Amino acid sequence: MPSGRLGIPSSTKVPGFVEFRLLKGPEAEDHTLYASDTLWKDYDSFIAWTKSDHFRKAHANAGNADRKPLYQGHTQFEGLEDLSAI
């Protein structure tokens, strides 16, 4: 899959990154649900990514009023812990 928009994110270049998935959900008349899912080696690797230049560059245009809106309202982060590995 190519890098960039709807492709492999720059987070793949960050230590601790394991996997990325872009999931397409149900389609309604006025929108289609998408969710991104990343898997990290550990919590500290994820936090380090959120403080990196890769993260800032990947989210540089978030909320840019000049672009066609991609979201209905504000995005919501939902961090989940894999309990099957414990």
N, C-alpha and C positions, 0 to 999 in steps of 0.2 A: 504494500500500500504506500502511496507517495506521502512525503512529509507535507505539512501545512494544513490548510483548512479542511476539516473533515477527514484528515489523514492522520499519520502518526505524529503525535505532539513532540515538542522539543524536550519533554521530560524524559524521553528515552535515552538522552545523553547524560542523565544525572545518575550518580551512584545510588544504588538501592532501588532503582526502578525495576519492576518485574514485568508488568503487563498493562496494556491499555485496550479498552473496548469502547466503541461508540455504539450505543444501543438505540434502535428505532422502535418506538412504541406505537400505540394506537393513533390512527389519523381521524381527526374530527373535521367538521366543515371549515373551521377557522384556524386550525393549528394541527401540528403533528408533534407528538411527544418524543423527545430525544433525551437520553441520559448518557453521561460519560462515566466510565468506571476505570479506575486505576488501581493497580495492586503494587504495593511497596514491600521491600524486604522487612522493614520495621517502621514503627511510628517515627523514630528519629530521622530516618531517610526522607519520609514525607515532609516533615517540618522543615528540614534543610532545603528541600525543593521549593517550598513556599517562600523561602527567604533568598532564593537564588535569582540571578539575572535571567535564567531560562524562564522562570515563572513570570517575572516582570514583563519580559518580551512577549510571552504567550498571551498575557492578559492586557497588553498595552491599549487595545482598542475596545475593551469591555466598557459598555455604557456610552460609547461615542454616539452622540446625537445625529451625526452626519451619515451614519450607516443605517441601512434598513434594520429595524428592530428584529432581533432573533428570539427575544424572550417575551413572555406574557408576565409582566411584573418582575420582581426581583428573583434572581437565582437563589437557590438555597443549598448550602453545603450539608451533606449528610455523611458523616464519617462512620464507617462500620468496622467492627473488629471481627476477624475470622475466629470463631470459637472452636471450629472443628480441628484446628491445629494445636489446641491446648490439651 
